[in-house]
Amino acid sequence: MPRKRRSSKSQNTASSAFVYIVKCADGTLYTGATFDVTRRVKQHNTGKGARYTAGRGPVRLVFLEAQADWSTALQRERQIKGLTRAQKLLLIKGAQSNDATVRSMPCHERPRSRTGSGRRSDPRKP
């Protein structure tokens, strides 16, 4: 069955977009973006959210971050998805220790998600 798409995502500038992380019942983490966090978490918990969370419910919201617009939210979602599990847990812990479940620092001001190992992929290149 095809999914219903919100046609107003790119046009919706009045409300904030959010990036979120939910913890599944099996302990895994899922990162997503939405305009309506409550609705989206309910979808995950009824098996109508992402395919990944469908068999792993119930999920619990552990991280929420406001973004200025949908484009920025998608960029931040991609950035968080690039983090390791340990880095995501630190991000969650940092948000909880700051008593801030919603943070609004623009994506371009955040540090890069991975720091690299200090080795170059091709040792012959300077």
N, CA, C and O atoms as a printed pandas DataFrame, in Angstrom:
     atom_number atom_name residue_name chain_id  residue_number  x_coord  y_coord  z_coord
0              1         N          MET        A               1    0.845   -1.178    0.000
1              2        CA          MET        A               1    0.000    0.000    0.000
2              3         C          MET        A               1    0.888    1.238    0.000
3              4         O          MET        A               1    1.760    1.358    0.861
4              5         N          PRO        A               2    0.695    2.158   -0.936
5              6        CA          PRO        A               2    1.545    3.357   -0.989
6              7         C          PRO        A               2    1.328    4.250    0.221
7              8         O          PRO        A               2    0.222    4.355    0.751
8              9         N          ARG        A               3    2.402    4.884    0.640
9             10        CA          ARG        A               3    2.339    5.792    1.783
10            11         C          ARG        A               3    1.756    7.132    1.363
11            12         O          ARG        A               3    1.953    7.591    0.238
12            13         N          LYS        A               4    1.046    7.736    2.275
13            14        CA          LYS        A               4    0.533    9.085    2.022
14            15         C          LYS        A               4    1.659   10.066    2.271
15            16         O          LYS        A               4    2.364    9.963    3.275
16            17         N          ARG        A               5    1.829   10.995    1.388
17            18        CA          ARG        A               5    2.880   12.003    1.506
18            19         C          ARG        A               5    2.267   13.337    1.902
19            20         O          ARG        A               5    1.192   13.713    1.433
20            21         N          ARG        A               6    2.973   14.041    2.774
21            22        CA          ARG        A               6    2.552   15.413    3.095
22            23         C          ARG        A               6    3.024   16.315    1.980
23            24         O          ARG        A               6    4.225   16.412    1.724
24            25         N          SER        A               7    2.115   16.962    1.326
25            26        CA          SER        A               7    2.498   17.821    0.205
26            27         C          SER        A               7    3.039   19.162    0.667
27            28         O          SER        A               7    3.604   19.908   -0.133
28            29         N          SER        A               8    2.876   19.480    1.943
29            30        CA          SER        A               8    3.258   20.806    2.414
30            31         C          SER        A               8    4.631   20.843    3.085
31            32         O          SER        A               8    4.991   21.865    3.669
32            33         N          LYS        A               9    5.409   19.754    3.017
33            34        CA          LYS        A               9    6.709   19.740    3.694
34            35         C          LYS        A               9    7.606   20.877    3.229
35            36         O          LYS        A               9    8.185   21.587    4.050
36            37         N          SER        A              10    7.722   21.051    1.936
37            38        CA          SER        A              10    8.617   22.090    1.447
38            39         C          SER        A              10    8.003   23.479    1.584
39            40         O          SER        A              10    8.719   24.480    1.560
40            41         N          GLN        A              11    6.692   23.545    1.725
41            42        CA          GLN        A              11    6.023   24.831    1.824
42            43         C          GLN        A              11    5.798   25.245    3.276
43            44         O          GLN        A              11    5.476   26.404    3.539
44            45         N          ASN        A              12    5.959   24.323    4.222
45            46        CA          ASN        A              12    5.637   24.592    5.619
46            47         C          ASN        A              12    6.804   25.314    6.285
47            48         O          ASN        A              12    7.746   24.673    6.750
48            49         N          THR        A              13    6.748   26.625    6.332
49            50        CA          THR        A              13    7.815   27.403    6.955
50            51         C          THR        A              13    7.390   27.989    8.296
51            52         O          THR        A              13    8.230   28.484    9.047
52            53         N          ALA        A              14    6.105   27.939    8.602
53            54        CA          ALA        A              14    5.620   28.527    9.840
54            55         C          ALA        A              14    5.966   27.669   11.054
55            56         O          ALA        A              14    6.308   28.205   12.108
56            57         N          SER        A              15    5.882   26.349   10.922
57            58        CA          SER        A              15    6.168   25.479   12.055
58            59         C          SER        A              15    7.572   24.891   11.929
59            60         O          SER        A              15    8.127   24.779   10.836
60            61         N          SER        A              16    8.120   24.525   13.073
61            62        CA          SER        A              16    9.460   23.955   13.091
62            63         C          SER        A              16    9.432   22.504   12.664
63            64         O          SER        A              16    8.449   21.791   12.866
64            65         N          ALA        A              17   10.513   22.095   12.081
65            66        CA          ALA        A              17   10.739   20.683   11.802
66            67         C          ALA        A              17   11.593   20.152   12.946
67            68         O          ALA        A              17   12.326   20.909   13.582
68            69         N          PHE        A              18   11.501   18.871   13.202
69            70        CA          PHE        A              18   12.237   18.263   14.292
70            71         C          PHE        A              18   13.015   17.051   13.826
71            72         O          PHE        A              18   12.594   16.328   12.923
72            73         N          VAL        A              19   14.153   16.845   14.454
73            74        CA          VAL        A              19   14.922   15.616   14.298
74            75         C          VAL        A              19   14.783   14.896   15.626
75            76         O          VAL        A              19   14.882   15.511   16.688
76            77         N          TYR        A              20   14.553   13.590   15.566
77            78        CA          TYR        A              20   14.329   12.845   16.799
78            79         C          TYR        A              20   15.065   11.513   16.767
79            80         O          TYR        A              20   15.411   10.997   15.704
80            81         N          ILE        A              21   15.292   10.977   17.945
81            82        CA          ILE        A              21   15.815    9.619   18.078
82            83         C          ILE        A              21   14.870    8.896   19.020
83            84         O          ILE        A              21   14.537    9.396   20.094
84            85         N          VAL        A              22   14.441    7.712   18.603
85            86        CA          VAL        A              22   13.644    6.865   19.475
86            87         C          VAL        A              22   14.455    5.617   19.806
87            88         O          VAL        A              22   15.254    5.139   19.000
88            89         N          LYS        A              23   14.230    5.108   21.005
89            90        CA          LYS        A              23   14.861    3.859   21.419
90            91         C          LYS        A              23   13.809    2.771   21.309
91            92         O          LYS        A              23   12.728    2.875   21.891
92            93         N          CYS        A              24   14.131    1.732   20.561
93            94        CA          CYS        A              24   13.204    0.622   20.355
94            95         C          CYS        A              24   13.258   -0.325   21.550
95            96         O          CYS        A              24   14.181   -0.265   22.362
96            97         N          ALA        A              25   12.268   -1.191   21.647
97            98        CA          ALA        A              25   12.188   -2.144   22.750
98            99         C          ALA        A              25   13.406   -3.069   22.800
99           100         O          ALA        A              25   13.789   -3.531   23.875
100          101         N          ASP        A              26   14.016   -3.342   21.644
101          102        CA          ASP        A              26   15.204   -4.210   21.618
102          103         C          ASP        A              26   16.495   -3.441   21.893
103          104         O          ASP        A              26   17.584   -4.008   21.813
104          105         N          GLY        A              27   16.376   -2.146   22.219
105          106        CA          GLY        A              27   17.542   -1.335   22.575
106          107         C          GLY        A              27   18.185   -0.601   21.422
107          108         O          GLY        A              27   19.092    0.201   21.643
108          109         N          THR        A              28   17.747   -0.848   20.195
109          110        CA          THR        A              28   18.319   -0.151   19.049
110          111         C          THR        A              28   17.763    1.266   18.961
111          112         O          THR        A              28   16.726    1.583   19.544
112          113         N          LEU        A              29   18.479    2.110   18.220
113          114        CA          LEU        A              29   18.091    3.512   18.067
114          115         C          LEU        A              29   17.654    3.766   16.634
115          116         O          LEU        A              29   18.231    3.218   15.695
116          117         N          TYR        A              30   16.633    4.600   16.470
117          118        CA          TYR        A              30   16.164    4.997   15.152
118          119         C          TYR        A              30   16.101    6.513   15.110
119          120         O          TYR        A              30   15.570    7.144   16.023
120          121         N          THR        A              31   16.639    7.093   14.055
121          122        CA          THR        A              31   16.656    8.549   13.876
122          123         C          THR        A              31   15.731    8.927   12.730
123          124         O          THR        A              31   15.723    8.268   11.690
124          125         N          GLY        A              32   14.951    9.991   12.919
125          126        CA          GLY        A              32   14.046   10.452   11.877
126          127         C          GLY        A              32   13.813   11.946   11.974
127          128         O          GLY        A              32   14.341   12.617   12.861
128          129         N          ALA        A              33   13.011   12.457   11.045
129          130        CA          ALA        A              33   12.653   13.878   11.023
130          131         C          ALA        A              33   11.152   13.984   10.801
131          132         O          ALA        A              33   10.562   13.159   10.103
132          133         N          THR        A              34   10.536   14.995   11.392
133          134        CA          THR        A              34    9.096   15.174   11.275
134          135         C          THR        A              34    8.704   16.598   11.650
135          136         O          THR        A              34    9.492   17.343   12.233
136          137         N          PHE        A              35    7.470   16.961   11.304
137          138        CA          PHE        A              35    6.897   18.217   11.775
138          139         C          PHE        A              35    6.087   17.987   13.045
139          140         O          PHE        A              35    5.968   18.884   13.879
140          141         N          ASP        A              36    5.535   16.798   13.193
141          142        CA          ASP        A              36    4.652   16.487   14.320
142          143         C          ASP        A              36    5.205   15.281   15.074
143          144         O          ASP        A              36    4.971   14.137   14.685
144          145         N          VAL        A              37    5.934   15.540   16.146
145          146        CA          VAL        A              37    6.634   14.491   16.888
146          147         C          VAL        A              37    5.651   13.523   17.537
147          148         O          VAL        A              37    5.851   12.310   17.469
148          149         N          THR        A              38    4.608   14.029   18.156
149          150        CA          THR        A              38    3.632   13.167   18.826
150          151         C          THR        A              38    3.008   12.184   17.846
151          152         O          THR        A              38    2.921   10.988   18.126
152          153         N          ARG        A              39    2.577   12.689   16.701
153          154        CA          ARG        A              39    1.969   11.844   15.674
154          155         C          ARG        A              39    2.957   10.796   15.189
155          156         O          ARG        A              39    2.598    9.633   15.005
156          157         N          ARG        A              40    4.194   11.208   14.984
157          158        CA          ARG        A              40    5.198   10.295   14.442
158          159         C          ARG        A              40    5.537    9.172   15.429
159          160         O          ARG        A              40    5.666    8.017   15.022
160          161         N          VAL        A              41    5.680    9.492   16.702
161          162        CA          VAL        A              41    5.969    8.456   17.700
162          163         C          VAL        A              41    4.788    7.487   17.792
163          164         O          VAL        A              41    4.986    6.280   17.929
164          165         N          LYS        A              42    3.560    8.012   17.716
165          166        CA          LYS        A              42    2.383    7.134   17.709
166          167         C          LYS        A              42    2.412    6.203   16.504
167          168         O          LYS        A              42    2.074    5.024   16.617
168          169         N          GLN        A              43    2.816    6.731   15.352
169          170        CA          GLN        A              43    2.916    5.897   14.157
170          171         C          GLN        A              43    3.928    4.773   14.371
171          172         O          GLN        A              43    3.667    3.622   14.020
172          173         N          HIS        A              44    5.069    5.107   14.940
173          174        CA          HIS        A              44    6.076    4.073   15.210
174          175         C          HIS        A              44    5.507    3.006   16.143
175          176         O          HIS        A              44    5.736    1.814   15.939
176          177         N          ASN        A              45    4.767    3.432   17.163
177          178        CA          ASN        A              45    4.251    2.493   18.145
178          179         C          ASN        A              45    3.078    1.651   17.656
179          180         O          ASN        A              45    2.767    0.620   18.252
180          181         N          THR        A              46    2.430    2.077   16.587
181          182        CA          THR        A              46    1.341    1.279   16.017
182          183         C          THR        A              46    1.806    0.469   14.813
183          184         O          THR        A              46    0.998   -0.184   14.153
184          185         N          GLY        A              47    3.102    0.509   14.526
185          186        CA          GLY        A              47    3.633   -0.269   13.410
186          187         C          GLY        A              47    3.465    0.406   12.065
187          188         O          GLY        A              47    3.723   -0.210   11.031
188          189         N          LYS        A              48    3.033    1.669   12.056
189          190        CA          LYS        A              48    2.807    2.386   10.802
190          191         C          LYS        A              48    3.861    3.453   10.546
191          192         O          LYS        A              48    3.718    4.265    9.632
192          193         N          GLY        A              49    4.910    3.453   11.343
193          194        CA          GLY        A              49    6.003    4.397   11.139
194          195         C          GLY        A              49    6.978    3.802   10.139
195          196         O          GLY        A              49    6.572    3.257    9.113
196          197         N          ALA        A              50    8.243    3.905   10.436
197          198        CA          ALA        A              50    9.273    3.363    9.560
198          199         C          ALA        A              50    9.252    1.834    9.587
199          200         O          ALA        A              50    8.871    1.230   10.590
200          201         N          ARG        A              51    9.652    1.231    8.511
201          202        CA          ARG        A              51    9.718   -0.227    8.427
202          203         C          ARG        A              51   10.644   -0.781    9.515
203          204         O          ARG        A              51   10.381   -1.847   10.072
204          205         N          TYR        A              52   11.727   -0.058    9.818
205          206        CA          TYR        A              52   12.691   -0.510   10.811
206          207         C          TYR        A              52   12.054   -0.677   12.192
207          208         O          TYR        A              52   12.343   -1.645   12.894
208          209         N          THR        A              53   11.197    0.254   12.579
209          210        CA          THR        A              53   10.617    0.217   13.924
210          211         C          THR        A              53    9.370   -0.651   14.016
211          212         O          THR        A              53    8.895   -0.923   15.118
212          213         N          ALA        A              54    8.836   -1.086   12.896
213          214        CA          ALA        A              54    7.567   -1.817   12.890
214          215         C          ALA        A              54    7.589   -3.054   13.787
215          216         O          ALA        A              54    6.613   -3.311   14.491
216          217         N          GLY        A              55    8.647   -3.804   13.781
217          218        CA          GLY        A              55    8.713   -5.007   14.599
218          219         C          GLY        A              55    9.510   -4.830   15.871
219          220         O          GLY        A              55    9.811   -5.806   16.559
220          221         N          ARG        A              56    9.852   -3.600   16.190
221          222        CA          ARG        A              56   10.716   -3.345   17.340
222          223         C          ARG        A              56   10.057   -2.482   18.409
223          224         O          ARG        A              56   10.747   -1.934   19.269
224          225         N          GLY        A              57    8.752   -2.354   18.369
225          226        CA          GLY        A              57    8.052   -1.494   19.312
226          227         C          GLY        A              57    7.827   -2.158   20.644
227          228         O          GLY        A              57    8.038   -3.363   20.784
228          229         N          PRO        A              58    7.406   -1.395   21.617
229          230        CA          PRO        A              58    7.150    0.041   21.523
230          231         C          PRO        A              58    8.447    0.840   21.545
231          232         O          PRO        A              58    9.468    0.384   22.059
232          233         N          VAL        A              59    8.385    2.035   20.981
233          234        CA          VAL        A              59    9.546    2.923   20.971
234          235         C          VAL        A              59    9.334    4.019   22.004
235          236         O          VAL        A              59    8.206    4.327   22.389
236          237         N          ARG        A              60   10.452    4.604   22.444
237          238        CA          ARG        A              60   10.408    5.692   23.428
238          239         C          ARG        A              60   11.260    6.837   22.901
239          240         O          ARG        A              60   12.405    6.626   22.501
240          241         N          LEU        A              61   10.715    8.041   22.897
241          242        CA          LEU        A              61   11.444    9.216   22.436
242          243         C          LEU        A              61   12.566    9.536   23.425
243          244         O          LEU        A              61   12.310    9.738   24.611
244          245         N          VAL        A              62   13.826    9.583   22.931
245          246        CA          VAL        A              62   14.959    9.856   23.813
246          247         C          VAL        A              62   15.718   11.119   23.431
247          248         O          VAL        A              62   16.546   11.602   24.204
248          249         N          PHE        A              63   15.443   11.662   22.238
249          250        CA          PHE        A              63   16.153   12.865   21.790
250          251         C          PHE        A              63   15.260   13.624   20.829
251          252         O          PHE        A              63   14.614   13.031   19.965
252          253         N          LEU        A              64   15.226   14.937   20.984
253          254        CA          LEU        A              64   14.430   15.798   20.117
254          255         C          LEU        A              64   15.178   17.102   19.913
255          256         O          LEU        A              64   15.676   17.703   20.865
256          257         N          GLU        A              65   15.250   17.531   18.667
257          258        CA          GLU        A              65   15.985   18.749   18.338
258          259         C          GLU        A              65   15.201   19.536   17.298
259          260         O          GLU        A              65   14.887   19.010   16.231
260          261         N          ALA        A              66   14.888   20.776   17.594
261          262        CA          ALA        A              66   14.158   21.634   16.652
262          263         C          ALA        A              66   15.099   22.162   15.582
263          264         O          ALA        A              66   16.267   22.449   15.843
264          265         N          GLN        A              67   14.569   22.283   14.379
265          266        CA          GLN        A              67   15.316   22.842   13.256
266          267         C          GLN        A              67   14.487   23.942   12.623
267          268         O          GLN        A              67   13.264   23.965   12.761
268          269         N          ALA        A              68   15.143   24.840   11.939
269          270        CA          ALA        A              68   14.462   25.996   11.356
270          271         C          ALA        A              68   13.506   25.615   10.231
271          272         O          ALA        A              68   12.445   26.223   10.084
272          273         N          ASP        A              69   13.873   24.616    9.439
273          274        CA          ASP        A              69   13.033   24.226    8.310
274          275         C          ASP        A              69   13.275   22.761    7.970
275          276         O          ASP        A              69   14.138   22.111    8.560
276          277         N          TRP        A              70   12.513   22.254    7.024
277          278        CA          TRP        A              70   12.576   20.839    6.652
278          279         C          TRP        A              70   13.934   20.463    6.071
279          280         O          TRP        A              70   14.467   19.394    6.370
280          281         N          SER        A              71   14.483   21.324    5.256
281          282        CA          SER        A              71   15.778   21.047    4.636
282          283         C          SER        A              71   16.873   20.884    5.697
283          284         O          SER        A              71   17.683   19.960    5.621
284          285         N          THR        A              72   16.892   21.770    6.667
285          286        CA          THR        A              72   17.876   21.698    7.745
286          287         C          THR        A              72   17.651   20.449    8.584
287          288         O          THR        A              72   18.610   19.812    9.020
288          289         N          ALA        A              73   16.395   20.097    8.810
289          290        CA          ALA        A              73   16.089   18.886    9.577
290          291         C          ALA        A              73   16.615   17.647    8.859
291          292         O          ALA        A              73   17.170   16.752    9.496
292          293         N          LEU        A              74   16.447   17.589    7.553
293          294        CA          LEU        A              74   16.950   16.437    6.795
294          295         C          LEU        A              74   18.472   16.378    6.814
295          296         O          LEU        A              74   19.051   15.294    6.889
296          297         N          GLN        A              75   19.122   17.532    6.748
297          298        CA          GLN        A              75   20.582   17.568    6.835
298          299         C          GLN        A              75   21.052   17.058    8.189
299          300         O          GLN        A              75   21.997   16.273    8.267
300          301         N          ARG        A              76   20.399   17.499    9.246
301          302        CA          ARG        A              76   20.776   17.073   10.595
302          303         C          ARG        A              76   20.466   15.587   10.807
303          304         O          ARG        A              76   21.237   14.878   11.455
304          305         N          GLU        A              77   19.352   15.122   10.268
305          306        CA          GLU        A              77   19.017   13.697   10.353
306          307         C          GLU        A              77   20.118   12.861    9.706
307          308         O          GLU        A              77   20.562   11.864   10.275
308          309         N          ARG        A              78   20.550   13.266    8.531
309          310        CA          ARG        A              78   21.606   12.544    7.820
310          311         C          ARG        A              78   22.892   12.568    8.650
311          312         O          ARG        A              78   23.598   11.562    8.730
312          313         N          GLN        A              79   23.194   13.704    9.261
313          314        CA          GLN        A              79   24.395   13.835   10.086
314          315         C          GLN        A              79   24.333   12.879   11.279
315          316         O          GLN        A              79   25.313   12.196   11.576
316          317         N          ILE        A              80   23.199   12.829   11.955
317          318        CA          ILE        A              80   23.057   11.949   13.118
318          319         C          ILE        A              80   23.107   10.487   12.697
319          320         O          ILE        A              80   23.697    9.663   13.396
320          321         N          LYS        A              81   22.497   10.156   11.571
321          322        CA          LYS        A              81   22.537    8.774   11.090
322          323         C          LYS        A              81   23.959    8.336   10.777
323          324         O          LYS        A              81   24.250    7.140   10.778
324          325         N          GLY        A              82   24.842    9.280   10.511
325          326        CA          GLY        A              82   26.243    8.964   10.247
326          327         C          GLY        A              82   27.065    8.727   11.504
327          328         O          GLY        A              82   28.210    8.282   11.422
328          329         N          LEU        A              83   26.494    9.018   12.662
329          330        CA          LEU        A              83   27.208    8.815   13.922
330          331         C          LEU        A              83   27.212    7.334   14.305
331          332         O          LEU        A              83   26.344    6.569   13.885
332          333         N          THR        A              84   28.188    6.951   15.096
333          334        CA          THR        A              84   28.193    5.605   15.643
334          335         C          THR        A              84   27.159    5.550   16.768
335          336         O          THR        A              84   26.670    6.582   17.228
336          337         N          ARG        A              85   26.839    4.340   17.198
337          338        CA          ARG        A              85   25.888    4.196   18.310
338          339         C          ARG        A              85   26.412    4.916   19.552
339          340         O          ARG        A              85   25.656    5.600   20.240
340          341         N          ALA        A              86   27.706    4.762   19.838
341          342        CA          ALA        A              86   28.300    5.410   21.014
342          343         C          ALA        A              86   28.174    6.928   20.918
343          344         O          ALA        A              86   27.887    7.584   21.919
344          345         N          GLN        A              87   28.383    7.489   19.741
345          346        CA          GLN        A              87   28.256    8.939   19.558
346          347         C          GLN        A              87   26.807    9.389   19.726
347          348         O          GLN        A              87   26.547   10.458   20.277
348          349         N          LYS        A              88   25.859    8.572   19.249
349          350        CA          LYS        A              88   24.445    8.907   19.423
350          351         C          LYS        A              88   24.075    8.891   20.903
351          352         O          LYS        A              88   23.338    9.760   21.368
352          353         N          LEU        A              89   24.579    7.916   21.637
353          354        CA          LEU        A              89   24.288    7.842   23.075
354          355         C          LEU        A              89   24.865    9.048   23.807
355          356         O          LEU        A              89   24.245    9.561   24.738
356          357         N          LEU        A              90   26.045    9.505   23.395
357          358        CA          LEU        A              90   26.620   10.723   23.988
358          359         C          LEU        A              90   25.770   11.942   23.660
359          360         O          LEU        A              90   25.568   12.810   24.509
360          361         N          LEU        A              91   25.278   12.007   22.440
361          362        CA          LEU        A              91   24.404   13.106   22.027
362          363         C          LEU        A              91   23.133   13.113   22.885
363          364         O          LEU        A              91   22.699   14.166   23.353
364          365         N          ILE        A              92   22.548   11.943   23.085
365          366        CA          ILE        A              92   21.341   11.817   23.904
366          367         C          ILE        A              92   21.637   12.211   25.344
367          368         O          ILE        A              92   20.883   12.964   25.961
368          369         N          LYS        A              93   22.737   11.698   25.869
369          370        CA          LYS        A              93   23.120   11.992   27.253
370          371         C          LYS        A              93   23.377   13.490   27.439
371          372         O          LYS        A              93   22.972   14.069   28.447
372          373         N          GLY        A              94   24.040   14.107   26.483
373          374        CA          GLY        A              94   24.322   15.537   26.546
374          375         C          GLY        A              94   23.059   16.366   26.546
375          376         O          GLY        A              94   22.967   17.352   27.278
376          377         N          ALA        A              95   22.080   15.983   25.737
377          378        CA          ALA        A              95   20.816   16.715   25.683
378          379         C          ALA        A              95   20.066   16.560   26.992
379          380         O          ALA        A              95   19.452   17.513   27.473
380          381         N          GLN        A              96   20.110   15.369   27.574
381          382        CA          GLN        A              96   19.402   15.129   28.831
382          383         C          GLN        A              96   20.080   15.834   29.990
383          384         O          GLN        A              96   19.401   16.346   30.880
384          385         N          SER        A              97   21.411   15.872   29.999
385          386        CA          SER        A              97   22.117   16.515   31.103
386          387         C          SER        A              97   21.987   18.039   31.056
387          388         O          SER        A              97   22.119   18.710   32.079
388          389         N          ASN        A              98   21.731   18.572   29.881
389          390        CA          ASN        A              98   21.528   20.015   29.740
390          391         C          ASN        A              98   20.084   20.405   29.985
391          392         O          ASN        A              98   19.728   21.577   29.861
392          393         N          ASP        A              99   19.240   19.428   30.336
393          394        CA          ASP        A              99   17.809   19.669   30.506
394          395         C          ASP        A              99   17.221   20.274   29.238
395          396         O          ASP        A              99   16.278   21.062   29.301
396          397         N          ALA        A             100   17.773   19.909   28.100
397          398        CA          ALA        A             100   17.281   20.465   26.842
398          399         C          ALA        A             100   16.942   19.325   25.898
399          400         O          ALA        A             100   17.837   18.757   25.271
400          401         N          THR        A             101   15.689   18.986   25.789
401          402        CA          THR        A             101   15.305   17.966   24.827
402          403         C          THR        A             101   15.117   18.573   23.449
403          404         O          THR        A             101   15.081   17.856   22.448
404          405         N          VAL        A             102   14.998   19.889   23.396
405          406        CA          VAL        A             102   14.893   20.567   22.115
406          407         C          VAL        A             102   16.036   21.559   22.026
407          408         O          VAL        A             102   16.130   22.498   22.815
408          409         N          ARG        A             103   16.908   21.330   21.043
409          410        CA          ARG        A             103   18.021   22.246   20.828
410          411         C          ARG        A             103   17.878   22.835   19.440
411          412         O          ARG        A             103   17.307   22.206   18.550
412          413         N          SER        A             104   18.393   24.035   19.251
413          414        CA          SER        A             104   18.146   24.678   17.970
414          415         C          SER        A             104   19.389   25.266   17.318
415          416         O          SER        A             104   19.281   26.212   16.538
416          417         N          MET        A             105   20.557   24.731   17.619
417          418        CA          MET        A             105   21.761   25.222   16.962
418          419         C          MET        A             105   21.712   24.847   15.479
419          420         O          MET        A             105   21.452   23.689   15.153
420          421         N          PRO        A             106   21.956   25.798   14.578
421          422        CA          PRO        A             106   21.905   25.478   13.152
422          423         C          PRO        A             106   22.909   24.397   12.781
423          424         O          PRO        A             106   23.986   24.305   13.370
424          425         N          CYS        A             107   22.551   23.595   11.816
425          426        CA          CYS        A             107   23.381   22.466   11.382
426          427         C          CYS        A             107   24.809   22.889   11.029
427          428         O          CYS        A             107   25.771   22.222   11.411
428          429         N          HIS        A             108   24.940   23.992   10.305
429          430        CA          HIS        A             108   26.260   24.385    9.824
430          431         C          HIS        A             108   27.195   24.822   10.955
431          432         O          HIS        A             108   28.398   24.953   10.730
432          433         N          GLU        A             109   26.672   25.051   12.165
433          434        CA          GLU        A             109   27.518   25.449   13.291
434          435         C          GLU        A             109   27.922   24.262   14.159
435          436         O          GLU        A             109   28.709   24.413   15.093
436          437         N          ARG        A             110   27.389   23.086   13.854
437          438        CA          ARG        A             110   27.696   21.904   14.658
438          439         C          ARG        A             110   28.999   21.276   14.193
439          440         O          ARG        A             110   29.370   21.404   13.026
440          441         N          PRO        A             111   29.696   20.598   15.097
441          442        CA          PRO        A             111   30.908   19.898   14.680
442          443         C          PRO        A             111   30.562   18.736   13.767
443          444         O          PRO        A             111   29.436   18.240   13.774
444          445         N          ARG        A             112   31.529   18.311   12.990
445          446        CA          ARG        A             112   31.349   17.174   12.101
446          447         C          ARG        A             112   31.012   15.930   12.905
447          448         O          ARG        A             112   31.400   15.815   14.068
448          449         N          SER        A             113   30.290   14.997   12.291
449          450        CA          SER        A             113   29.838   13.822   13.022
450          451         C          SER        A             113   30.951   12.817   13.284
451          452         O          SER        A             113   30.913   12.113   14.293
452          453         N          ARG        A             114   31.926   12.735   12.414
453          454        CA          ARG        A             114   33.013   11.775   12.613
454          455         C          ARG        A             114   34.348   12.506   12.558
455          456         O          ARG        A             114   34.520   13.463   11.803
456          457         N          THR        A             115   35.284   12.039   13.370
457          458        CA          THR        A             115   36.568   12.725   13.439
458          459         C          THR        A             115   37.655   12.007   12.654
459          460         O          THR        A             115   38.727   12.578   12.454
460          461         N          GLY        A             116   37.426   10.804   12.211
461          462        CA          GLY        A             116   38.433   10.068   11.451
462          463         C          GLY        A             116   39.482    9.473   12.360
463          464         O          GLY        A             116   39.595    9.842   13.529
464          465         N          SER        A             117   40.239    8.560   11.816
465          466        CA          SER        A             117   41.218    7.846   12.625
466          467         C          SER        A             117   42.601    8.464   12.555
467          468         O          SER        A             117   43.523    7.997   13.223
468          469         N          GLY        A             118   42.755    9.508   11.753
469          470        CA          GLY        A             118   44.058   10.124   11.623
470          471         C          GLY        A             118   44.864    9.523   10.483
471          472         O          GLY        A             118   45.944   10.017   10.157
472          473         N          ARG        A             119   44.347    8.457    9.874
473          474        CA          ARG        A             119   45.033    7.829    8.747
474          475         C          ARG        A             119   44.368    8.258    7.451
475          476         O          ARG        A             119   43.163    8.506    7.407
476          477         N          ARG        A             120   45.145    8.339    6.427
477          478        CA          ARG        A             120   44.617    8.671    5.111
478          479         C          ARG        A             120   44.169    7.389    4.424
479          480         O          ARG        A             120   44.711    6.316    4.689
480          481         N          SER        A             121   43.182    7.500    3.542
481          482        CA          SER        A             121   42.698    6.319    2.861
482          483         C          SER        A             121   43.736    5.782    1.874
483          484         O          SER        A             121   43.807    4.573    1.651
484          485         N          ASP        A             122   44.533    6.657    1.289
485          486        CA          ASP        A             122   45.603    6.237    0.383
486          487         C          ASP        A             122   46.921    6.757    0.938
487          488         O          ASP        A             122   47.190    7.956    0.862
488          489         N          PRO        A             123   47.757    5.867    1.502
489          490        CA          PRO        A             123   48.985    6.327    2.139
490          491         C          PRO        A             123   49.978    6.979    1.199
491          492         O          PRO        A             123   50.906    7.648    1.654
492          493         N          ARG        A             124   49.801    6.798   -0.120
493          494        CA          ARG        A             124   50.734    7.405   -1.060
494          495         C          ARG        A             124   50.480    8.883   -1.268
495          496         O          ARG        A             124   51.356    9.604   -1.746
496          497         N          LYS        A             125   49.286    9.345   -0.914
497          498        CA          LYS        A             125   48.956   10.769   -1.083
498          499         C          LYS        A             125   49.450   11.541    0.124
499          500         O          LYS        A             125   49.295   11.085    1.257
500          501         N          PRO        A             126   50.046   12.708   -0.102
501          502        CA          PRO        A             126   50.559   13.512    1.025
502          503         C          PRO        A             126   49.472   14.135    1.848
503          504         O          PRO        A             126   49.758   14.833    2.821
